[in-house]
């Protein structure tokens, strides 16, 4: 009996270790996919193409989508644990879950745009472009010329708050 408790504890510990880090991802996938079903039905009704007879296929597709997304997240977590992939260098599970979430999020916003006439995705996309372009402009000086004779000193300390210096200023 003691042996059974030890084995059960080890198995339970492994399962908790495996599922706890990805639990929020799995919940978010379920929420996003069911929200997509809901907003998709609203959008179809608004466009006049909703068919009650095909509603059961929508449920089947939703459940199939959830199970496929779960498999992708579980496999990525399995890869991270099996191959001891350091998540600081390659957050594989986060990337997979984020990609899946963005797909469903975008689909929800497209459906909402059909219903409300407000294209939230376009606003987000434009703001992301502005954000990244402004970050790039702060980091890259277009007048900065690369000197092929410049040598990199590995002992140089980099201050992230310091603006980049051109190769002429650093000499």
C-alpha positions as CSV (number, residue, x, y, z in Angstrom):
1,X,0.0,0.0,0.0
2,X,2.9,2.4,0.8
3,X,4.4,1.6,-2.5
4,X,1.2,2.6,-4.3
5,X,1.1,5.9,-2.4
6,X,4.7,6.7,-3.4
7,X,4.1,5.9,-7.1
8,X,0.8,7.8,-7.1
9,X,2.6,10.8,-5.5
10,X,5.3,10.8,-8.1
11,X,2.9,10.6,-11.0
12,X,0.7,13.3,-9.5
13,X,3.8,15.5,-8.9
14,X,4.9,15.0,-12.6
15,X,1.4,15.9,-13.8
16,X,1.2,19.0,-11.7
17,X,4.6,20.0,-12.9
18,X,3.6,19.5,-16.5
19,X,0.1,21.1,-16.5
20,X,0.4,24.0,-14.0
21,X,2.6,26.2,-16.2
22,X,0.3,25.8,-19.2
23,X,-3.1,25.8,-17.4
24,X,-3.7,29.5,-18.1
25,X,-3.0,28.9,-21.8
26,X,-5.5,26.1,-21.9
27,X,-8.2,28.2,-20.2
28,X,-7.5,31.1,-22.5
29,X,-7.8,28.9,-25.6
30,X,-11.2,27.6,-24.4
31,X,-12.4,31.2,-23.7
32,X,-11.2,32.5,-27.1
33,X,-12.6,29.6,-29.1
34,X,-16.0,29.7,-27.4
35,X,-16.0,33.5,-27.8
36,X,-15.2,33.0,-31.5
37,X,-18.2,30.7,-31.8
38,X,-20.5,33.3,-30.2
39,X,-19.2,36.2,-32.2
40,X,-19.2,34.1,-35.3
41,X,-22.9,33.3,-34.8
42,X,-23.7,37.0,-34.2
43,X,-21.8,38.0,-37.4
44,X,-23.5,35.3,-39.5
45,X,-26.9,36.5,-38.2
46,X,-26.0,40.0,-39.0
47,X,-25.0,39.0,-42.6
48,X,-28.1,36.9,-43.0
49,X,-26.2,33.6,-43.6
50,X,-26.9,31.9,-40.2
51,X,-28.4,28.4,-40.6
52,X,-29.8,26.7,-37.5
53,X,-29.5,23.3,-39.2
54,X,-25.7,23.7,-39.4
55,X,-25.3,24.8,-35.8
56,X,-24.3,21.4,-34.7
57,X,-21.4,21.4,-37.1
58,X,-20.3,24.7,-35.6
59,X,-20.2,23.0,-32.2
60,X,-18.2,20.1,-33.6
61,X,-15.7,22.4,-35.3
62,X,-15.3,24.4,-32.0
63,X,-14.6,21.2,-30.0
64,X,-12.3,20.0,-32.7
65,X,-10.4,23.3,-32.7
66,X,-10.1,23.3,-28.9
67,X,-8.7,19.7,-28.9
68,X,-6.2,20.5,-31.7
69,X,-5.0,23.6,-29.9
70,X,-4.7,21.7,-26.7
71,X,-2.5,19.1,-28.5
72,X,-0.3,21.8,-29.9
73,X,0.2,23.4,-26.5
74,X,0.7,20.0,-24.7
75,X,3.2,18.9,-27.4
76,X,5.2,22.2,-27.1
77,X,5.3,21.8,-23.3
78,X,6.4,18.2,-23.7
79,X,9.2,19.3,-26.0
80,X,10.3,21.9,-23.4
81,X,10.4,19.4,-20.6
82,X,11.8,16.4,-22.6
83,X,14.6,18.3,-24.2
84,X,15.2,20.7,-21.2
85,X,14.8,23.7,-23.5
86,X,15.6,26.8,-21.4
87,X,12.6,29.0,-21.6
88,X,14.7,32.1,-21.2
89,X,16.2,31.4,-24.6
90,X,13.3,29.8,-26.4
91,X,9.9,30.1,-24.7
92,X,8.4,27.5,-27.0
93,X,5.1,26.9,-25.2
94,X,4.5,30.6,-24.8
95,X,5.1,31.2,-28.5
96,X,2.7,28.4,-29.5
97,X,0.1,29.6,-27.1
98,X,0.5,33.2,-28.0
99,X,0.2,32.4,-31.7
100,X,-3.0,30.3,-31.2
101,X,-4.4,33.1,-29.0
102,X,-3.7,35.8,-31.5
103,X,-5.4,33.8,-34.3
104,X,-8.5,33.4,-32.2
105,X,-8.4,37.0,-30.9
106,X,-8.1,38.3,-34.4
107,X,-11.0,36.1,-35.5
108,X,-13.1,37.4,-32.7
109,X,-12.3,41.1,-33.6
110,X,-13.2,40.4,-37.2
111,X,-16.6,39.0,-36.2
112,X,-17.1,42.0,-33.8
113,X,-16.3,44.3,-36.7
114,X,-19.1,42.7,-38.8
115,X,-21.6,43.1,-36.0
116,X,-20.7,46.6,-34.8
117,X,-19.0,48.1,-37.8
118,X,-16.0,49.0,-35.7
119,X,-12.7,47.5,-36.9
120,X,-10.8,47.1,-33.6
121,X,-8.1,44.9,-35.3
122,X,-7.2,47.7,-37.7
123,X,-6.7,50.1,-34.8
124,X,-4.5,47.6,-32.9
125,X,-2.5,46.8,-36.0
126,X,-1.8,50.5,-36.7
127,X,-0.9,51.2,-33.1
128,X,1.5,48.2,-33.1
129,X,3.2,49.5,-36.2
130,X,3.6,53.0,-34.7
131,X,4.9,51.5,-31.5
132,X,7.6,49.3,-33.2
133,X,8.6,52.0,-35.7
134,X,9.1,54.5,-32.8
135,X,11.2,51.9,-31.0
136,X,13.3,51.3,-34.0
137,X,13.8,55.0,-34.7
138,X,15.1,55.4,-31.1
139,X,17.6,52.5,-31.5
140,X,18.9,53.0,-35.1
141,X,20.6,56.2,-36.3
142,X,20.2,56.3,-40.1
143,X,23.4,58.5,-40.3
144,X,25.4,55.9,-38.4
145,X,28.0,54.4,-40.7
146,X,29.6,51.1,-40.0
147,X,33.4,51.2,-40.1
148,X,34.8,47.8,-41.2
149,X,38.0,48.5,-39.4
150,X,36.1,48.9,-36.1
151,X,37.1,46.1,-33.6
152,X,34.7,44.9,-30.9
153,X,36.2,44.8,-27.5
154,X,34.5,42.0,-25.5
155,X,35.4,43.8,-22.2
156,X,33.3,46.9,-23.2
157,X,30.2,47.3,-20.9
158,X,27.0,48.2,-22.6
159,X,24.6,50.6,-20.9
160,X,21.1,49.9,-22.2
161,X,20.0,53.5,-21.2
162,X,22.8,55.0,-23.2
163,X,22.0,56.1,-26.8
164,X,23.9,54.3,-29.5
165,X,27.1,56.0,-30.5
166,X,28.3,56.2,-34.0
167,X,31.5,54.5,-34.8
168,X,33.3,57.9,-35.2
169,X,32.2,59.0,-31.7
170,X,33.5,55.9,-30.1
171,X,37.0,56.3,-31.5
